[in-house]
Amino acid sequence: MSALPAGSVDTVDEHTEKTDHPATGEDRVDGVLAQLTGLAGTGPTEHVAIYDAVHRGLQECLAGLDTDPS
């Protein structure tokens, strides 16, 4: 079996597997990070919006730590 060229389907699949993440133990953070699974099957222009939404969601989770007694 020969090696696949860079940018092949296997390379893309390997990259998308990296977006799978273990549970953090914080439901709010896990919910935000789950949005990263939306990267698969989207073009690069849609990635920016997804990354922005995840970043914003994580910032909100962090800001909530100051006000959340749990």
PyMOL commands that set and color helices and strands:
alter all, ss='L'
color gray80, all
select helices_A, chain A and resi 9-17+27-39+44-67
alter helices_A, ss='H'
color red, helices_A
deselect
rebuild
show_as cartoon
